[in-house]
């Protein structure tokens, strides 16, 4: 979920909210129970001592106030400054209707800071496995599509992992082989830099260029962006690993920019950043 901020006037109820009902929302990992999942957040409050009782942190799977789980804002342990929280879904003190384990389509954090103005920020919100929960073993390791954008299978660009763990791509109808493997069982930063003038794609792993592949056709135009899967024509290529902090830029990033920003959270409004999924 995108970075959110609100200035809270003294003695006024104010809320940070995100309506994702027209989009995919924040997905929940499949095949898990509520007891195995938690809501992970990074929240900033300028002065936590000013929080009044009665504010809520709410997430909804369909409609706010109808399919939601909620926590009391003043009871989730907020301290002044940045807070890294994981709230078990099964321990939410309030439930309205039935919260479904599909996706979060509404997020709302409401509060009142009583005697003087305050500042509230949410850097990210996502669903995670609680400590001690082991993901099921997959037969196919992490093979599948990481990213797809395009209109059809013949007019798209992709980045994925084949059955041998090698990173592969597609530009239009042309298949791209990079000859580089995705390290197993560790987090890696990948950058896929397209040079439309030179008709090349350079792949970076953890800030280092590992391969460049050439393509001959035109650069695919606008189309649907999907993460972890593709449209018709890509069945059976669902990615089975984990992803976080996916960025789409309006221009090719330089090696220095990729290396400098690979481990940084970028605020909304960063120049050239079209979208950022966390």
PyMOL commands that set and color helices and strands:
alter all, ss='L'
color gray80, all
select helices_A, chain A and resi 34-36+48-50+73-75+89-91+255-261
alter helices_A, ss='H'
color red, helices_A
select strands_A, chain A and resi 4-8+14-19+26-27+37-45+56-60+68-72+81-88+94-96+103-104+106-111+118-129+144-152+155-161+166-171+174-181+190-195+200-205+208-214+224-227+246-249+273-277
alter strands_A, ss='S'
color yellow, strands_A
deselect
rebuild
show_as cartoon
